[in-house]
Amino acid sequence: MADLITVDDPDDPRLRDYTGLTDVELRRKREPAEGLFIAEGEKVIRRARLAGYEMRSMLLSSKWVDVMRDVIEDVPAPVYAVSPELAERVTGYHVHRGALASMQRKPLPDAESVLQDARRVAIMESVNDHTNTGAIFRSAAALGMDAVLLSPDCADPLYRRSVKVSMGAVFSVPYARLESWPRGLEAVRDAGFKILALTPDEKATTIDDAAPHRLERVALMLGAEGDGLSTQALMAADEWVRIPMAHGVDSLNVGAAAAVAFYAVTSGRPGL
């Protein structure tokens, strides 16, 4: 059973995992280096534990102690009970859900092991917006994608905002970070995947005509909001595909486009 510890000093060193959560640059560097990430909200904390992540500690406002009682009784990590005002002073923002947990990261698998049993894979290039990252992972989980691969410069899926937007779906979909780009795509092709590049370019085949759901193994590449896929990524693809647009709209937000494309890629698979 965890220790329930009341803390009233925002500078208490035991709260260090939670300091400055709104400082994006600081947290992006610190969290991977220290092997931690922050889960926010009851559902996300429970999903992180269900996915096998070890808890380092919890930070709870008083009204959430009873809600999380079963977790408190089940984990050996310390639980810090604080006022909402102190939580805001420590984290830098009002913690709406009143529950935070510092979780221990797991070692990331390599791309080859993630691809081994996969049939439908999403590949993200330079997606640095944490909201988009979380949205893409949530769609990937909901629509039956088997894995996600990240270019070296993609945002961290375990950053607090990504985890929150995904509602913990980042814990459900295996992912790996490619060590080089676009050379790392060779491992995808060697594993038997046809690589499709999602682009609004009119020269691209419509995704319906490409019929990706009929392919044995398919990898769908998505680019960053605004810029889209790089020339190098487009050249490395086996085929360009696009989502047909109406009413003069030229493109969708990458999170929305991912959901549409994932449905097209997985449509007709058993259980979907």
QUIDA-V180619 format. One record per pair of residues at least 6 apart in sequence whose C-alpha atoms are under 8 Angstrom apart, sorted by the first residue. I is the first residue (numbers start at 0). GAP is how many residues later the second one is. Records with the same first field share a line. If there is no record, write none. Layout:
I->GAP + GAP
//
This chain:
0->71 + 72 + 73 + 74 + 75
1->70 + 71 + 72 + 73 + 74 + 75 + 76 + 77
2->69 + 73 + 74 + 75 + 76
3->68 + 74 + 75 + 76 + 77
4->73 + 74 + 75 + 76
5->74 + 75 + 76
6->73 + 74 + 75
7->74 + 75 + 78
8->77
9->76 + 77 + 79 + 80
10->79
14->75
16->85
17->20 + 72 + 73 + 84
18->71 + 72 + 73
19->6 + 7 + 70 + 71 + 72
20->6 + 70 + 71 + 72
21->69 + 70 + 71
26->132
27->128 + 131
30->6
31->73
34->69 + 70 + 71
35->66 + 67 + 68 + 69
36->65 + 66 + 67 + 68 + 121 + 122 + 123
37->62 + 63 + 64 + 65 + 120 + 121 + 122
38->6 + 9 + 61 + 62 + 63 + 64 + 121 + 124 + 125
39->57 + 59 + 60 + 61 + 120 + 123 + 124
40->56 + 57 + 58 + 59 + 123
41->26 + 55 + 57
42->124 + 125
43->119 + 120 + 123 + 124
44->55 + 56
46->121 + 124
47->55 + 120 + 123
48->6
50->120 + 121
52->50 + 51 + 52 + 53
53->49 + 50 + 51
54->20 + 22 + 46 + 47 + 48 + 49
55->21 + 22 + 45 + 46 + 47 + 48
56->20 + 21 + 22 + 23 + 44 + 45 + 46
57->19 + 20 + 21 + 22 + 41 + 42 + 43 + 44
58->20 + 21 + 22 + 23 + 28 + 40 + 41 + 42
59->19 + 20 + 21 + 22 + 38 + 39 + 40
60->20 + 21 + 22 + 23 + 26 + 37 + 38
61->19 + 20 + 21
62->35
63->34 + 35
64->16
71->7
83->10 + 11 + 14
84->9
86->6 + 7 + 8
87->6 + 7
107->67 + 68 + 69
108->66 + 67
109->66 + 67 + 68
110->38 + 64 + 65 + 66 + 67 + 76
111->75 + 76 + 79
113->33 + 60 + 61 + 62
114->6 + 32 + 73 + 76
115->75
117->28 + 29 + 99
118->26 + 27 + 74 + 97 + 98 + 99
119->24 + 25 + 26 + 27 + 97 + 98 + 99 + 100 + 145 + 146
120->24 + 25 + 26 + 27 + 28 + 97 + 98 + 99
121->18 + 23 + 25 + 26 + 27 + 97 + 98 + 99 + 100
122->25 + 26 + 27 + 28 + 96 + 97 + 98 + 99
123->24 + 25 + 26 + 27 + 30 + 97 + 98 + 99 + 100
124->25 + 26 + 28 + 29 + 96 + 97 + 98 + 99 + 104
125->25 + 26 + 27 + 28 + 29 + 97 + 98
126->6 + 26 + 27 + 28 + 96 + 97 + 98
127->25 + 26 + 27 + 96
128->26
129->25 + 26 + 27 + 29 + 31 + 32
130->30 + 31 + 34
131->30 + 122 + 123
132->22 + 24 + 29 + 122
133->23 + 27 + 28 + 29 + 30 + 31 + 32 + 33 + 35 + 36
134->27 + 30 + 31 + 120
135->30 + 118 + 119 + 122 + 123
136->11 + 29 + 32 + 33 + 36
137->27 + 28 + 29 + 30 + 31 + 32
138->119 + 120 + 123
139->6 + 7 + 8 + 33 + 119 + 122
140->28 + 31 + 32
142->116 + 119 + 120 + 123 + 129
143->118 + 122 + 128
144->28 + 117 + 121
145->27 + 28
146->26 + 27 + 28
147->25 + 26 + 27 + 28
148->26 + 27 + 28 + 29
149->25 + 26 + 27 + 28
150->26 + 27 + 28 + 29 + 30 + 31
151->25 + 26 + 27 + 28 + 29
155->6
156->6 + 13
157->12
161->8
162->6 + 7
177->6 + 7
181->50 + 51 + 54
184->51
187->7 + 31
188->6
191->25
192->23 + 24 + 25 + 26
193->21 + 23 + 24 + 25 + 44
194->23 + 24 + 25 + 26 + 42 + 43 + 44
195->22 + 23 + 24 + 25 + 41 + 42 + 43 + 44 + 45
196->23 + 24 + 25 + 32 + 36 + 37 + 40 + 41 + 42 + 43 + 44
197->22 + 23 + 24 + 25 + 31 + 42 + 43 + 44 + 45
198->23 + 29 + 30 + 41 + 42 + 43 + 44
199->41 + 42 + 43 + 50 + 51
200->41
201->40
202->37
203->35 + 36 + 37 + 38
204->34 + 35 + 36 + 37
205->35 + 36 + 37 + 38
206->34 + 35 + 36 + 37 + 54 + 57
207->56
209->31
210->53 + 54
211->6 + 52 + 53 + 54
212->51 + 52 + 53 + 54 + 55 + 56
217->47
220->8
221->6 + 7 + 32 + 36
222->6 + 7 + 31
223->30
224->28 + 29
233->6
242->14 + 17 + 18
244->6
265->6
//
